Amino acid sequence: MSLFSQSIAEKLKLAANKELAQRYARRQEHAREVQDRRGRTVTVVKVQRSNRSNGLLDD
């Protein structure tokens, strides 16, 4: 592998790591710590709830 392609590969690897670090930081902004029933601390990152349905009124 030539020096040129090696430097490109290193730059791509650094860019990917930087993107992952940014994603992780964004995720941690929304994270919160709660305690479960046993009293252990759990980090909740994101909770999405769908609309609740009883199944009878849906079309």
Secondary structure, DSSP 8 states (H G I E B T S, - for coil): --HHHHHHHHHHHHHHHHHHHHHHHHHHHS-EEEE-TTS-EEEE----------SSS--
